[in-house]
């Protein structure tokens, strides 16, 4: 919810840093698209498609009271 920075290694070995904007919440099974960083087109290796990132987010089944208090403080609830 406050933004995220994701570092990954592309299939060609390049290091990528994907930045999620503050306020843009990543939910389970969200798909984010990164324009132009996908695989090259067949017989047109100078052109590349889009890179798709699928997020598998796991939430806890329950929280301890101190965790709830920390979250409320952080979110100013």
Secondary structure, 3 states (H helix, E strand, C coil): CCCEEEEEECCCCCEEEEEECCCCCCCCCCEEEECCCCCEECCEEEEECCEEEECCCCCCCCCCHHHHHHHHHHHCC
